[in-house]
């Protein structure tokens, strides 16, 4: 299991467009990828699961990757977060 923390910098937080792109990026991997905020977690392969967390700008999230390709998944998702959120 690999995880990292990220503070959301997008002024709108995680809204539909970047959430959809995050789902696409997560689905490239076999690993289970979750996003957590304030003790609640969601599956990064399901857009409604991400949107239900209502992540705003300035919130810190924890991304966890667990599976056979977890290192590559974590690296890809971390770069995605830096580029888009």
N, C-alpha and C positions, 0 to 999 in steps of 0.2 A: 504494500500500500504506500502510495506517495501522495503528499498533499502540499498545498501552498496557500497562502493568504494573499488577498488582493483588495485594495481599496478602490471602489468605483469612482471614476473621475468624470464620466459623461454627465453633463448637467441634468439630463433627463433620467438618469439611473438606467436600469435594465428594462427597456421597453420592447415592444413586439419585434422590431426589425433585428436588433442585436441578439435577442433571445432566439429568434429563428436561425440566425447564423451560428449561434452557439450550438444549437441542436444539430445542425449539419456537421459542424466540426466534431462534435462528440460521437456522432454515428459512424465516423471513419474508423473507430476503434472497437475492439471486442470488450475492453475493460469497462467495468461499471464506473461511471463518472457522476459524482454528486456535487451539488453546490449547497452550502449551508450558510444561514444568516440567523443570528440571534436564537440559536438552538433548534431552528427548523431547517429541514433539508429537503432538497428536491432532486429529481433525476434529470441530468443534463441532456438526456435524449428525448425529453418530453417538454414541449413548450409551456403547457399549462402548469406543469410542476415548477418551472422556473418563474413564470409570471406570478404564481401564487405567493412567492416570497416577498413581492413588492419591494425590490431592492432599489434604494434611492442613491443619489450622488452622495459620496462621503461614507457610505456604509462599507464595512469590511465583510468580505465573504471568504469562505474556506472552500477550496476545490479539492476533492479527494478522488484519486484514480486507483482502482484496484482490479488487477487482472494480469493476464500474460503480456500485454503490451502497455502496462501502466506508465513506464518511464517515457515512452514516446508520446503517449496520450497526454500526460501531464505537461510535457514540454510544449506540445502543440496548443493545448488549451491556455497555458500561461502566456504564450505569444499572442494568441487570439485576444485574450483579455487586455493585454498591453496595447494592441493595435485598435481595438474597438470599444473598449469600455473604460 
